[in-house]
Amino acid sequence: MDVVCRYSAGRSMMEYMSEHPTMRIGIVDNDELTLAALSAYLEHRFGSGSVVWRCVLGSKAVRLCRDEQTRPDVLVLDMSLSDMDGVAVCRSIRSESENLPVLAITSFPLHRFAAQIADAGGQGIVAKRNLRNIGMAVEQVAAGLTYMPSELSDSMPGLRFETADKAYARLSRAAERKPVALSEREEAIMRGYAGGLTTQQVGERLGLSENTVKTHTKRAMAKLNARTRSQAIAIWLTEKWGHPET
């Protein structure tokens, strides 16, 4: 598959690799077999120890990326997770970091998530089935580039991925707007969802029925101008400077 590369101002790929002989990679994917296979491939390509951590929960990946001791050079992020979707994870990380590239991976058709992950501040998206392309994309985004498969440049000509610093600047400007005021109950529900709780678990924590939780969630979605619950969580995380309760 051909790749469209967009170079950012600054260092070249060779300069990056000379400065970082062992790349630090974090991986989050909800499938343990995929985690094992992808870790093995990336360590073969970039060297033993290059995968510094892997996990199945988006909320854990966010915590690891916030901590300077565990922050990777690149995050490889599955779009379909059990606690938070990949878009929400990316937006939360990008709202705080201008120099951590995020590469999305998915087993679904790329166009399903491409625009959402670009808007959330990701640097590219790759099909899970092609390990070689994942390795190539990891190398490129780590060097300050963006990655776009030719199938997307052909089918979605208006799509543009930004470098991490440009995406951070855009989301920072958006965050400067006055946050939407949610009620205390709506805030508590959003906090629960962002922390990986199910609707039933949120209800049990707050002493509410599932239907009541869903009603308040719909109100919060309307206030946040979100079409889905996942989008509402992502927007809420950004406007609240995103700290899911764990």
N, C-alpha and C positions, 0 to 999 in steps of 0.2 A: 504494500500500500504506500502510495506516495504521501509525503508529509509536507505541509506548508509551515515554514519556520518564520517567526517574527522576532528579530533581534532587538533587544532593548539597549539603550545607551549604556556603555560601560564595558564590562569584561566579555571576552569571548569564551566559547565552550572549553577550549584548550587551556585558557588561563584558569578557569574555574577548576578543572580537573587537576591542574598542577598545584593549586592552592589547597585542594581537598583530595588527597590521595585515597582516602577511604570515605566514601559518601555515607551519611547517616540517613537511613530510610525508616519511616514508620508506616505501618500498613494497618488499615482497619477494614475488615470484611466479615460479614455475618456467617460465612461458611468456613469451617476449620480446614477442610481439604484444600480449598482455594488458598487460604492463608499459607498452608504448608508448601503447596506447589509454587506459589508466587515468591515466597521467601527463599526457597531453594534456588529458583531461577535467578533472582536478583543478587543473591550472594555469590552465585557462580559468575555472574556478569561483572559485579562491582567489587567482589572480594569478600572473604569470610569476615563476619562481624558487621557488614554494611547495614543489615536489617537490625536496628537497635531495639525495636519492639514491634509487636503485632497484637491486635486485640479485636474483639467482635462487637464492642459497643462504641457508638459514636460519642457518648458522653465521656467515656474514658479517654478516647483519642483527644478530645478537646482539652481535658485536664493535662494530659501528657505533653500536648503542644504548648500549653501555657507555661509549663515549668521549664526554666532554662536548663536544668540538668537532664531533661528527657526530650527536649525539643529537637526534632530531626531536621535535616537539610531539605527533605522532601517528604510530603505526606501523600501516600497512595490511598485513595478513598473510594470505597464501594458506595454506590448510590442507594442501595437497598439494605438498610440496617434495621435491627429489631427495635431499637429504642428511639433513635432520631434518624431522619432520612439524611442522605449525604449532603443535600443542599443546605439544610439547617446547620450541619457540622461545619461545612465550608464557610458559610456566612459568619458563624460565631468566631471561627479562627481568624478570618480575614478582617473582621471588625477590630481585632486587636494586634494583628501582625502584618507588617509591610514587607517582610523578607522571608516568609515561609511559603514556598510554592506548594500548591495543592493540585494533584493530578487525579481526576475522576476515572473510575473504571466501572463498567456495567456489562451484564450479560444481555441486556435489552438493546434494541436498536438505538444507536447513539443519539439520533434526533430527539428521542424521548426526553433526555435530560440536558442536552447540550446548551440550550438557551438559558435554562435555570441555573446551571453551574457556572456559566459565564457571568450571569448577573450577580451570583453570590460571591464572585471573586476568584473562581478557579482558573488555572492556567491551561487546562486542556482536558480532553476526555478520550478514553481508549476502550476498545472492546476487550473484555476479559479473555476471549478465546485466543488472542494473539499476544503471547508472551514477549516475542521479539519486539513488537511495537511498544509494549509497555516499557520494556527496558530502554528503548530509544527515547521514548517520551520522558521517562524519569531523568535521563541524562540531559535532555534539552531544557526542561523546566528548572532543573537544578542550576543550570548555567545562566538563568535569567531570560530564557526564551519562552515562547508559548508553543503549544502543539495542537495542530488541527489536522485530522485525517482528511485525505482528499475527498472522501465520500461526503463529508460535511461542507467542505468548501464548494463542492458542486451543487449539493442539494439545499444548502442554507447559505447563499452567498453574502447575506447581510450579517452573518454571525461573526463576532470578533471576540477573541479572548484577550484579556489584558495581562500584563506582567503583574506580579504581586504588589509592587509599590504603587502602580497606577490604580489597581483595584482597591487597595487600602485607602488611597486618597479619595476615590469616588464614594466609598461607603462612609468614610469619615465625614465628608460634606453632608451626606444624607442624615447621619446621626446627629448633626448639629441642629437639625430641625427640632422643634418642641415635641417631646415624646407624647404619644397618644395616652390619654388618661384612662386606665382600666380600673374597674372596681376592685376592692380588696379580694373578693372571691374570684374574680376573673384572673387577677394576678396570681393567686394561689394555684389556680388550675393550670395556668401557663407554666408556672414554676414546676409543678408536678410532671407535666408532659415533657418539659425540657430535661427533667431529671430521669426520664426513661420509664415513668409509670404508665400503666394502661388506664383507660377510662374507669374501669372497675376499681383499680388501686387508688386513683385520685379520689373517687367517691368515698372509699373506705377511710382514706386519710382525713378527708374534710367532713365526713359524716353526711354525705349527700348521696342521693340515688344516681344511677347512671344517666337517667333522662335529664335530671337537673344539671349534671355536669355537662351534658351535651348542649343543653339550652344556653348555659353561660359561655360555653366554647363558641357557639354560633354568634353570640353577641360580641365576644372578643374579636372574632374573625371579621365581623362587620366593621368594628371600630378601627381595626388594623388594616382594613381594605385588603384582606387576604382571601384567596379563593379556596384554599385548603387549610386544614389544621396544621400541617407541616410548614406551610408558608407562614402562617400566623406565628408559630413558634420561632421561626427564623427571624421574622421582623421584630418580634418581642425581644429576642435575645440581643439583637443589634441595638434596639432603642434603650434597653436596660443595661447595656454594656455587658450582656450575656454571661450570667454566672448560674448555670443549672445547679440546682440543689442536689447534693449527693450525700 
